[in-house]
Amino acid sequence: MRFVRLKSALTLLILTAMVVAAGCSNNTAAEKPGNDSNAGAAAGSPVKLTWWHSMSGNGEKAIKQIAADFNASHKDIQVEPVYQGKYDDSLNKLKASLGSNSGPDIIQVYEIGSKFMIDSKMITPVQQFIDADKFDLSQLEPNITRYYTIDGKLNAMPFNTSNPILYYNKDAFKAAGLDPANPPKTYDEFEKAAKALSKDGKPGASIAIYGWFMEQLFANQNADYVNNGNGRNQAATESLLNSDAGVKTLTWWKKMMDEKVVSNLGRNSDDTAKAFSAGQIAMTLDTTASLRNIVEQVGDKFEVGTGFLPRATDAKEGGVVVGGASLYIMNNKPEAQQKAAWEFIKFVASPAVQAQWSVNTGYFPITKAAYHEQVLKDNMVKYPQFQTAVDQLHASVQSTATQGAVMGVFPEARQIVEGAIEAVLSGQQQPKQALDQAAQEITGKIAQYNQTVKK
């Protein structure tokens, strides 16, 4: 999830321009998928596919291995993975490639880019291939496919998937008189534990100012983030950021800041993860994809515990929304290449590949049968904390709140939310005031976007 962070508020303008350009330039290709005149592969030669991705480090190594394994077993199709920078960088390069053959056949796009990709009309929904191939969707994790199912169809195949959990220092819990087998489950319990863990003027916990966490804390109260069924029933027209779920969350967060039991380490969750691994704080929130790195960085300094994301004390139900990214098939490529892309995506979704992918990266496998693969069973023994993430995903209630919000300006909305959190934690604004202002700004951005893509 670290890759979903935006670098610039200019992204919306870029994406909106991209929608217009894509809508004008790609419809013809979308209507004629059978035109193979540009297939580029001579008879008898393998179909060559370019896969743009945004994974670096261990993720990129894992991606290269997936492509190598596929190429070795499919002599008629050859996939070349190409790193294009972070998600925003990759989307900007996609825009630049429009109207030429330099773009990818497959592209990995973050989850908050889902509506934009659909509205851009640049893609062939994978549902078309699923239907034609009678691909059994029931083999996939339903709590993951629910996110990417929009307007009744799966537009992209989920790929790297995660959600946030609570990380805590079991040794510090023992020293503070807390039960290390019973991590806090509610806002009140989190605050109480943070107080017990704080000493000598040093806060015992920290939460990164990350808009993704606010979205998750809404879902964990079973509260929609935008109207119209979280943008699932029809296009969202209003941000619900200033609803009770938001005010309650930010009031709780600010109260702990005033009590000096949580610290503000900024927007970068890498900084809170480092502080936790170094033993400087004893509780934090982070993505499940960081679990392996955190456990390895902690080493034998202390025992790492994991728990469900805490929820508002009076919230009766809720759950988490999947984060990460999915794989889209571009529609400006000849039919042969799109079919080849689908063959590759099926390979990626297979249990063996998903099990190895999960072990190598820490992301959830999207295929349920992957949990029966020995390599994943062994990994669960080595990192038992990951079971918390699996249990949390399965415990989430099915609702529009946990299905996740859909809006075309999500990247910019996330930046606006982070600004509101900063304004409150720094004492510049009260929670309701900051959220009212942010909600109004996001609603305005949604209106502009909806007008741009209005049919």
C-alpha positions in Angstrom: 0.0 0.0 0.0 2.9 2.3 0.2 2.7 2.7 -3.5 -0.7 4.3 -3.4 0.6 7.5 -1.8 0.2 10.5 -4.0 2.9 13.0 -4.6 1.0 15.8 -6.0 -2.5 17.3 -5.9 -2.1 17.8 -9.6 -3.0 14.2 -10.2 -6.7 14.9 -10.6 -6.1 17.3 -13.4 -3.9 14.8 -15.1 -6.3 12.0 -14.6 -9.3 14.1 -15.8 -7.5 15.1 -18.9 -6.7 11.5 -19.4 -10.3 10.6 -19.2 -11.1 13.0 -22.0 -8.3 12.0 -24.2 -9.0 8.3 -23.6 -12.6 8.7 -24.3 -11.9 10.3 -27.6 -9.0 8.2 -28.8 -9.8 4.6 -27.7 -13.4 4.0 -28.4 -12.7 2.9 -32.0 -10.2 0.2 -30.8 -12.7 -0.9 -28.1 -15.4 -1.5 -30.7 -13.1 -3.5 -33.0 -11.2 -6.0 -30.8 -11.1 -8.5 -33.6 -8.9 -6.3 -35.8 -5.6 -8.1 -35.8 -3.9 -6.0 -38.4 -1.5 -4.7 -35.8 -0.8 -7.9 -34.0 2.9 -7.5 -34.6 3.6 -11.2 -34.3 4.5 -13.0 -37.4 2.9 -16.4 -38.0 4.6 -19.0 -35.8 6.2 -16.3 -33.5 5.0 -15.9 -29.9 2.6 -13.2 -29.0 4.6 -10.6 -27.1 3.0 -8.8 -24.2 4.2 -5.8 -22.2 3.1 -5.7 -18.5 3.5 -2.4 -16.8 3.8 -2.6 -13.0 4.6 -0.4 -10.0 6.3 -2.9 -7.7 9.9 -2.3 -6.6 12.1 -4.4 -4.3 10.8 -7.8 -3.4 7.6 -7.1 -5.3 9.5 -6.6 -8.6 11.6 -9.7 -8.0 8.4 -11.7 -7.5 6.8 -10.2 -10.6 9.8 -11.1 -12.8 9.7 -14.6 -11.5 6.0 -14.9 -12.3 6.7 -13.7 -15.9 9.7 -16.1 -16.2 7.7 -19.1 -15.0 4.8 -18.2 -17.4 7.1 -17.7 -20.4 8.8 -21.1 -19.7 5.5 -22.9 -19.8 3.8 -20.9 -22.6 6.1 -20.8 -25.6 3.4 -19.1 -27.7 3.2 -16.1 -25.4 6.0 -14.1 -23.9 5.5 -11.5 -21.2 7.9 -8.7 -20.5 7.3 -7.0 -17.1 8.4 -3.3 -17.1 8.6 -1.2 -14.0 7.0 2.2 -14.6 7.5 3.9 -11.3 4.8 4.4 -8.7 1.1 4.1 -9.6 0.8 7.8 -10.4 3.9 7.8 -12.6 2.6 4.7 -14.4 -0.8 6.3 -15.2 0.9 9.4 -16.5 3.0 7.3 -18.8 -0.1 5.5 -19.9 -1.6 8.9 -20.9 1.5 9.8 -22.8 1.3 6.5 -24.7 -2.2 7.0 -26.0 -2.5 7.1 -29.8 0.6 5.0 -30.2 1.6 1.4 -29.9 4.0 2.2 -27.1 1.6 1.4 -24.3 1.2 -1.8 -22.4 -1.0 -4.8 -23.0 -1.6 -5.2 -19.2 -1.2 -2.6 -16.5 -1.3 -2.7 -12.8 -3.4 0.1 -11.3 -4.1 0.9 -7.7 -7.5 0.3 -6.3 -8.5 4.0 -6.0 -7.9 4.3 -9.7 -10.7 1.8 -10.5 -13.5 4.3 -11.5 -11.1 6.3 -13.5 -10.0 3.3 -15.5 -13.6 2.3 -16.2 -14.6 5.8 -17.2 -11.6 6.2 -19.4 -12.9 3.5 -21.7 -9.3 2.3 -22.3 -9.9 -1.2 -21.0 -11.6 -4.5 -22.0 -13.3 -5.6 -18.7 -12.0 -9.0 -17.7 -15.6 -10.1 -17.3 -15.8 -10.5 -21.1 -13.0 -13.1 -20.9 -14.5 -14.7 -17.8 -17.8 -15.2 -19.5 -16.4 -16.4 -22.8 -14.0 -18.8 -20.9 -16.5 -19.9 -18.3 -13.8 -19.0 -15.8 -15.0 -20.1 -12.3 -15.0 -16.9 -10.2 -16.1 -18.8 -7.1 -12.4 -20.0 -6.7 -11.5 -16.4 -5.9 -11.7 -14.7 -2.5 -15.2 -13.1 -2.5 -14.2 -10.3 -0.1 -11.5 -9.3 -2.7 -13.5 -9.6 -5.9 -16.4 -7.6 -4.3 -14.2 -4.5 -4.4 -13.5 -4.7 -8.1 -17.0 -5.7 -9.1 -18.5 -2.4 -10.3 -21.8 -2.2 -12.3 -22.2 -5.9 -11.9 -19.0 -7.0 -13.6 -15.3 -7.5 -12.8 -13.4 -4.9 -14.7 -9.9 -6.0 -13.6 -8.4 -9.0 -12.0 -7.3 -8.3 -8.4 -3.5 -8.8 -8.0 -1.8 -7.4 -4.9 -4.2 -7.1 -2.0 -3.9 -6.1 1.6 -5.7 -4.4 4.5 -4.6 -2.7 7.7 -4.1 -4.3 11.0 -2.9 -3.4 14.5 0.7 -4.1 15.3 1.8 -4.2 18.9 4.8 -5.0 21.0 3.9 -8.0 23.3 6.9 -7.5 25.5 5.9 -3.8 26.1 2.4 -4.9 26.8 3.6 -7.3 29.6 5.8 -4.6 31.1 2.9 -2.2 31.2 0.6 -4.7 32.9 -1.5 -5.3 29.7 -2.6 -8.7 28.4 -0.4 -9.5 25.4 -2.9 -12.0 24.3 -5.7 -9.5 24.2 -4.9 -6.5 22.0 -7.3 -3.5 22.0 -10.3 -3.9 19.8 -12.0 -0.5 20.3 -11.1 3.2 20.3 -11.4 3.3 24.1 -9.3 0.2 24.5 -6.6 1.5 22.2 -6.5 4.8 24.1 -6.3 3.0 27.4 -3.4 0.8 26.2 -1.6 3.8 24.7 -1.8 5.5 28.1 -0.3 2.4 29.8 2.5 2.2 27.2 3.4 5.8 27.5 6.2 6.7 30.0 8.7 9.4 30.7 6.9 11.8 28.4 7.2 9.4 25.4 4.0 8.4 23.6 3.3 4.7 23.5 1.7 4.6 20.1 1.5 6.4 16.7 -0.8 6.4 13.7 0.4 7.7 10.3 -1.6 10.5 8.8 -2.7 8.3 5.9 -6.1 8.8 4.2 -6.3 5.0 3.7 -6.6 4.6 7.4 -9.5 7.0 7.6 -11.3 5.1 4.8 -10.7 1.8 6.7 -11.9 3.3 10.1 -15.2 4.4 8.3 -15.7 0.8 7.0 -15.0 -0.6 10.4 -18.0 1.3 11.6 -20.0 0.1 8.6 -20.2 3.7 7.5 -20.2 4.7 3.8 -17.5 7.2 2.7 -19.6 8.8 -0.1 -23.3 8.8 -0.9 -25.3 6.6 -3.4 -24.3 3.4 -1.7 -20.7 4.4 -1.5 -20.8 5.2 -5.2 -21.8 1.6 -6.0 -25.5 2.1 -6.8 -24.8 5.1 -9.0 -22.0 7.7 -9.3 -21.2 9.3 -6.0 -22.2 13.0 -5.7 -21.3 13.8 -2.1 -18.5 13.1 0.4 -19.7 11.8 3.8 -16.4 12.5 5.4 -18.0 14.9 8.0 -20.5 12.3 9.2 -20.5 10.9 12.7 -18.0 8.2 11.8 -15.5 10.8 10.7 -16.0 13.2 13.6 -15.9 10.4 16.1 -12.6 9.1 14.7 -10.8 12.4 14.5 -12.0 13.5 17.9 -10.6 10.2 19.4 -7.3 10.7 17.5 -6.9 14.3 18.6 -7.8 13.5 22.3 -4.9 11.0 22.3 -2.6 13.6 20.9 -3.6 16.1 23.6 -3.0 13.4 26.2 0.4 12.9 24.7 -0.1 9.1 24.4 0.2 9.0 20.6 2.8 10.8 18.5 2.5 12.5 15.1 5.2 11.1 12.8 3.7 12.5 9.7 2.1 11.1 6.5 4.7 8.4 5.7 3.7 5.1 7.2 7.3 3.9 6.7 8.2 6.3 9.5 5.8 4.8 12.0 6.8 1.3 10.9 10.5 2.1 11.6 9.6 3.6 15.0 7.7 0.5 15.9 10.4 -1.8 14.7 13.0 0.1 16.7 10.9 -0.2 19.9 10.3 3.6 20.0 6.5 3.1 20.0 4.6 0.0 21.1 1.4 0.2 18.9 0.7 1.3 15.4 -1.5 0.6 12.4 0.0 -0.6 9.1 -0.8 -2.7 6.1 -0.6 -6.4 6.2 1.8 -6.2 3.3 4.4 -4.8 5.7 4.1 -7.7 8.1 7.1 -9.7 6.9 9.3 -6.6 6.8 8.3 -5.5 10.2 8.8 -8.9 11.8 12.2 -9.3 10.2 13.2 -5.7 11.2 12.2 -6.4 14.8 14.1 -9.6 14.8 14.6 -10.8 18.4 14.2 -7.4 20.0 10.6 -8.2 21.0 7.6 -10.3 20.1 5.3 -8.8 17.4 1.6 -9.1 18.1 -1.2 -8.4 15.6 -4.8 -7.6 16.1 -7.9 -6.4 14.2 -8.2 -2.8 13.3 -9.8 -1.0 16.3 -13.3 0.4 15.8 -15.4 3.1 17.5 -16.5 1.7 20.8 -20.2 1.9 20.0 -19.9 0.5 16.5 -21.6 -2.9 16.4 -20.2 -4.2 13.1 -18.0 -3.4 10.2 -14.9 -4.6 8.5 -12.1 -3.7 6.3 -11.8 -2.7 2.6 -9.2 -4.4 0.5 -6.4 -2.2 -0.8 -3.7 -2.8 -3.3 -4.0 -3.0 -7.1 -5.4 -5.0 -10.0 -4.5 -5.9 -13.5 -6.3 -4.3 -16.5 -6.3 -5.5 -20.1 -5.9 -2.5 -22.5 -8.5 -2.4 -25.4 -6.3 -0.7 -27.9 -4.4 -3.9 -28.7 -5.4 -6.6 -31.2 -7.7 -9.4 -30.1 -4.9 -12.0 -30.2 -2.9 -9.9 -27.7 -5.9 -9.3 -25.5 -6.6 -13.1 -25.4 -3.0 -13.8 -24.6 -3.2 -11.2 -21.8 -6.1 -13.1 -20.4 -4.2 -16.4 -20.5 -1.4 -14.7 -18.5 -3.9 -13.3 -16.0 -5.4 -16.8 -15.5 -1.9 -18.0 -14.8 -1.3 -15.3 -12.2 -4.6 -16.2 -10.5 -3.7 -19.9 -10.2 -3.3 -21.3 -6.6 0.4 -22.1 -7.0 1.3 -18.7 -8.3 -0.8 -16.9 -5.7 0.7 -18.9 -2.9 4.2 -18.1 -3.9 3.3 -14.5 -4.6 1.9 -14.2 -1.1 5.0 -15.7 0.5 7.3 -13.5 -1.5 5.4 -10.2 -0.9 3.1 -10.5 2.1 0.0 -9.7 0.0 -3.2 -11.9 0.3 -3.6 -14.6 -2.2 -6.7 -13.8 -4.3 -7.4 -17.5 -4.8 -8.8 -19.5 -1.9 -7.1 -22.7 -2.9 -3.7 -21.0 -2.5 -4.1 -21.6 1.3 -3.8 -25.4 0.6 -0.4 -25.0 -1.1 2.4 -26.2 1.2 4.6 -23.2 0.6 1.8 -20.9 2.0 1.1 -23.3 4.9 4.8 -23.2 5.8 4.8 -19.4 5.6 1.8 -19.3 8.0 3.9 -21.3 10.5 6.8 -18.9 10.1 4.7 -15.8 10.3 1.6 -16.7 12.4 0.7 -13.0 12.7 -0.6 -13.2 9.1 -3.5 -15.3 10.3 -4.9 -12.2 11.9 -5.1 -10.5 8.5 -6.9 -13.5 7.0 -9.3 -13.7 9.9 -10.0 -10.0 9.7 -10.8 -10.2 6.0 -13.2 -13.1 6.5 -14.9 -11.4 9.5 -15.8 -8.3 7.6 -19.6 -7.9 7.1 -20.8 -7.6 3.6 -22.0 -4.1 3.0 -21.3 -1.1 0.7 -19.1 0.2 3.5 -16.8 -2.8 3.4 -17.1 -3.1 -0.4 -15.3 0.2 -0.5 -16.1 3.6 -1.9 -15.9 4.4 -5.6 -15.2 7.9 -7.0 -13.2 9.2 -9.8 -11.3 11.7 -7.7 -10.2 9.3 -5.0 -6.5 10.1 -5.3 -7.1 13.8 -4.7 -9.7 13.1 -2.0 -7.2 11.1 -0.1 -4.8 14.1 -0.1 -7.6 16.4 1.1 -8.4 14.1 4.0 -4.8 13.9 5.1 -4.7 17.7 5.1 -7.8 17.8 7.3 -6.2 15.3 9.8 -3.1 17.4 9.9 -5.1 20.6 10.6 -6.8 18.9 13.6 -3.8 17.2 15.1 -1.8 20.5 14.9 -4.7 22.3 16.6 -5.5 24.6 13.7 -9.1 23.3 13.4 -11.7 21.4 15.4 -12.6 17.9 14.0 -16.1 18.9 12.7 -14.8 22.1 11.2 -12.0 20.4 9.4 -14.1 17.6 8.1 -16.9 19.9 7.0 -14.4 21.9 4.9 -12.8 18.8 3.5 -16.1 17.1 2.6 -17.2 20.3 0.8 -14.0 20.4 -1.2 -14.2 16.7 -2.1 -17.9 17.1 -3.1 -16.9 19.9 -5.4 -14.2 17.8 -7.0 -16.6 14.9 -7.5 -19.1 17.3 -9.3 -16.3 18.5 -11.6 -15.3 14.9 -12.4 -18.8 13.7 -12.9 -19.4 16.6 -15.3 -16.3 15.6 -17.2 -17.3 12.0 -17.8 -21.0 12.7 -18.1 -22.5 10.7 -21.0 
